[in-house]
């Protein structure tokens, strides 16, 4: 199972026992959801290598290229507006979850509602379904766009 899906499942498990649910569980689930979406992009970046018998070192280096801040910048880029609908949805979810993850991890006064975190789980599940339905090449193209800077013409 892909790491992105494992992180999504972990977030869901954190919310299962409502009687024992703590603020820390809600915060960790929020963080898990952000990382699930982030890792889904990393997986898309290396997906073509599955078919090439890639060297482990190259696979790991390519997987680790995406930078959280650069990715967020690219998700706000005007060119995303013309992208396929699942890519637009990805960009929106990532930006929302990045902001919420920062609150969950660094703002001790922020409070999280179980209904809001559960809604985010549902939205990430829908996002992953949308991404699975699109052409792998389209998702790969977005992964390249959002991970690698444009080359400047000389």
C-alpha positions as CSV (number, residue, x, y, z in Angstrom):
1,X,0.0,0.0,0.0
2,X,1.3,3.5,-0.9
3,X,2.5,5.6,2.0
4,X,-0.1,8.3,1.2
5,X,-2.9,5.8,1.7
6,X,-1.3,4.5,4.9
7,X,-1.2,8.0,6.2
8,X,-4.9,8.6,5.3
9,X,-5.8,5.3,7.1
10,X,-3.7,6.4,10.1
11,X,-5.7,9.6,10.3
12,X,-9.0,7.7,10.1
13,X,-7.9,5.3,12.9
14,X,-7.0,8.2,15.2
15,X,-10.6,9.3,15.0
16,X,-12.3,5.9,15.6
17,X,-12.7,5.9,19.4
18,X,-14.7,9.0,20.0
19,X,-14.8,8.3,23.8
20,X,-11.0,8.4,24.1
21,X,-10.4,11.0,21.4
22,X,-8.0,13.8,22.6
23,X,-7.0,17.1,21.1
24,X,-3.7,15.5,20.4
25,X,-5.4,12.9,18.3
26,X,-7.2,15.6,16.3
27,X,-3.9,17.5,15.8
28,X,-2.0,14.4,14.7
29,X,-4.9,13.3,12.3
30,X,-4.7,16.8,10.7
31,X,-1.0,16.5,10.3
32,X,-1.4,13.0,8.9
33,X,-3.8,14.3,6.3
34,X,-1.4,16.9,5.1
35,X,1.4,14.4,4.8
36,X,-0.9,12.0,3.0
37,X,-1.5,14.6,0.3
38,X,2.1,15.6,0.2
39,X,3.3,12.0,-0.2
40,X,0.7,11.4,-2.9
41,X,2.5,14.0,-5.0
42,X,5.9,12.4,-4.3
43,X,4.5,9.0,-5.4
44,X,3.2,10.6,-8.6
45,X,6.7,12.0,-9.3
46,X,8.3,8.5,-9.1
47,X,5.4,6.5,-10.6
48,X,7.0,6.2,-14.1
49,X,10.1,4.7,-12.5
50,X,8.0,1.6,-11.4
51,X,8.1,0.5,-15.0
52,X,11.8,1.1,-15.5
53,X,13.3,-1.0,-12.8
54,X,14.9,2.1,-11.4
55,X,17.9,2.1,-9.1
56,X,16.9,2.5,-5.5
57,X,19.1,5.6,-5.0
58,X,17.6,7.4,-8.0
59,X,14.1,6.6,-6.8
60,X,14.7,7.9,-3.3
61,X,16.3,11.1,-4.6
62,X,13.5,11.8,-7.0
63,X,10.9,11.0,-4.3
64,X,12.6,13.5,-1.9
65,X,12.7,16.4,-4.4
66,X,9.4,18.1,-3.5
67,X,9.8,21.0,-1.1
68,X,6.8,21.9,1.0
69,X,7.0,25.7,0.4
70,X,7.8,25.5,-3.3
71,X,4.9,23.0,-3.7
72,X,2.5,25.4,-2.0
73,X,3.8,28.3,-4.2
74,X,3.1,26.2,-7.3
75,X,-0.4,25.3,-6.0
76,X,-1.2,29.0,-6.0
77,X,0.2,29.5,-9.5
78,X,-2.2,30.9,-12.1
79,X,-1.4,27.9,-14.4
80,X,-3.2,25.6,-12.0
81,X,-6.5,27.2,-12.9
82,X,-6.2,25.6,-16.4
83,X,-5.2,22.2,-15.0
84,X,-7.5,19.1,-14.9
85,X,-10.1,19.3,-12.1
86,X,-8.4,16.7,-9.9
87,X,-5.2,18.8,-10.0
88,X,-7.1,21.9,-9.0
89,X,-8.7,19.9,-6.2
90,X,-5.2,18.7,-5.1
91,X,-3.8,22.2,-5.0
92,X,-6.8,23.5,-2.9
93,X,-6.6,20.6,-0.5
94,X,-2.8,20.8,-0.1
95,X,-2.9,24.5,0.7
96,X,-5.8,24.1,3.2
97,X,-4.1,21.1,4.9
98,X,-0.7,22.8,5.0
99,X,-2.2,25.8,6.9
100,X,-4.1,23.4,9.2
101,X,-1.1,21.3,9.8
102,X,0.9,24.3,10.9
103,X,-1.8,25.2,13.4
104,X,-2.0,21.6,14.6
105,X,1.8,21.3,15.1
106,X,2.6,24.8,16.3
107,X,-0.3,26.7,17.8
108,X,-1.1,25.4,21.3
109,X,-4.3,27.6,21.5
110,X,-5.9,26.3,18.3
111,X,-8.7,23.9,18.9
112,X,-9.8,21.2,16.5
113,X,-13.4,19.9,16.1
114,X,-13.8,16.2,15.3
115,X,-16.5,17.0,12.7
116,X,-14.0,19.3,10.9
117,X,-11.2,16.7,10.9
118,X,-13.6,14.0,9.8
119,X,-14.7,16.2,6.9
120,X,-11.1,16.6,5.9
121,X,-10.7,12.8,5.9
122,X,-13.6,12.5,3.5
123,X,-12.2,15.3,1.3
124,X,-8.8,13.6,1.1
125,X,-10.5,10.2,0.3
126,X,-12.4,11.9,-2.5
127,X,-9.2,13.6,-3.7
128,X,-7.4,10.3,-3.9
129,X,-10.3,8.8,-5.9
130,X,-10.2,11.7,-8.3
131,X,-6.4,11.3,-8.7
132,X,-6.7,7.6,-9.4
133,X,-9.3,8.2,-12.1
134,X,-7.1,10.6,-14.0
135,X,-4.3,9.8,-16.5
136,X,-1.1,9.0,-14.7
137,X,0.8,11.2,-17.2
138,X,-1.4,14.2,-16.2
139,X,-0.6,13.7,-12.5
140,X,3.1,13.2,-13.3
141,X,3.1,16.4,-15.3
142,X,1.7,18.3,-12.3
143,X,4.2,16.6,-10.0
144,X,7.1,17.8,-12.2
145,X,5.6,21.3,-12.5
146,X,5.1,21.6,-8.7
147,X,8.5,20.0,-7.8
148,X,11.0,21.3,-10.2
149,X,11.7,25.0,-11.0
150,X,11.4,26.2,-14.5
151,X,14.6,26.5,-16.5
152,X,15.4,30.1,-17.4
153,X,16.1,30.7,-21.1
154,X,19.6,31.8,-21.8
